[in-house]
Amino acid sequence: MKIYFFLILFTGIGYSQATGLSIYGVGEKIDNTDPTSLAMGNSSFFSGNSKHISNGSSSSIWRSALTRFTIHSGLNYLRMGKFPDQHQQNLTSFSLLFPVGNKKVIGLGLKPTYRTNKFIVTDEEFQFIGADESITGAPIATKNSYKIDGGISEMFLEYSRKLSPQFSGGITYSLLFGNQILNDELYTYDVLIDTSNQGGVLINEFVDNGDTLYATAVNGVMTDVNKYKKFSGSSISAEGRYFNKSHEMVLNVLIKGKTKVETTNQITVGNSTSTNSFENSATNVSSDFGFGYRYKISNYSGITVEIHNKSPINIPENAAIFNIMPPGEKSIHFASYYQIRNSKIGYWNNLNLRGGAYLKNLDFTDGVFRDVGATVGIGFEYLSNTQSVDFAMRVGKKESRLLIGEYEDYISFHIGITTGEKWFMKRRRK
């Protein structure tokens, strides 16, 4: 397959979330869906809200005794060279947190982890098999068209508690599951070379001894290959947090287990269909590390920095899209926040302003590709800080793995809604 494609369709609804043309591994890794953290330099551990709770950080969710329900959604916009502009709207995740004791919280939820937005690509030009290599003894022209959709989602259960006046911790166990389909339509043609165009698809024309010759593709046959992949796996992470009057530090370690892949190939040639299935899994266990630091400038403002080192997901090589193994990822994130608090008793309590920037290096086996971006966001807390609405915008430029030497420009808009109730607090008072 050539590295140059013509993009026909690229659209996603539902859990589609990728910001770029991520046709490698099992798709783009979705780090975080919480707009409060996304606005903080696309980070994970900090939020800049009144409680300093980040839904992506298990060591912080104990800070509210309310039963909290959160839902996130987003809109992605992508521009790349000669391709038409692409748009995807997506519901990204939801979670439910509820207290189980003093400064103890359990949470559960569902979110995407790796995703390829639904799209179709096809080879720009015909590929040729010479007569000396063809099983028919005559030249053959081929062209592929690919349809790709799906990815891996994560169902998680987490526990968070305050351990002492200056320490807290959290642990998250996740079940990974999902389906992905790759449809490969291979069109095979006989190549007819003549001094006149006899019909069919014109491939090329050239001059030989003063005569103009036409190469046309005739007698087309389509071979349709559907590859269905079913993923299953698990991961567990532990997180610790230290905080005092001016400083806060977070350390997170995530262990990813082996990923099992069940593959079913359905091959159709003309009126004949055959099916074969097999199952395999990765052989290694891998780990991710993250560190975050927050400096509290005042009661209303602060700055943060995060560093992450993430290993590739454990999948067998034959399960990777186009046999391109997923990359490792190293990133650094900077952010700041400022809270405008309402000194009067009223409907709204806090207006949270956030901004940041990030740099990621995606480390493939054949090179490192850079992703650079900036973020900005705003959040409203109201009804005694029990409810909140948060908005985030992320603007970035990513070196393309699809078209080497080109860049993918993306913008994503995110919204999160959180509602908190005192259900379990009322029960304990009885």
Secondary structure as UniProt FT lines:
FT   STRAND          5..10
FT   TURN            25..26
FT   STRAND          28..29
FT   HELIX           35..38
FT   TURN            39..41
FT   TURN            55..56
FT   TURN            58..60
FT   HELIX           61..63
FT   STRAND          67..79
FT   TURN            81..82
FT   STRAND          86..101
FT   TURN            102..103
FT   STRAND          104..123
FT   STRAND          127..129
FT   TURN            131..133
FT   TURN            135..136
FT   STRAND          140..164
FT   TURN            165..166
FT   STRAND          167..194
FT   STRAND          201..208
FT   TURN            209..210
FT   STRAND          211..243
FT   STRAND          247..256
FT   STRAND          260..269
FT   TURN            270..271
FT   STRAND          272..281
FT   STRAND          286..298
FT   TURN            299..300
FT   STRAND          301..310
FT   HELIX           317..319
FT   HELIX           321..323
FT   STRAND          328..341
FT   STRAND          348..364
FT   TURN            365..366
FT   STRAND          367..382
FT   TURN            383..386
FT   STRAND          387..399
FT   TURN            404..405
FT   STRAND          407..421
FT   HELIX           423..429
//
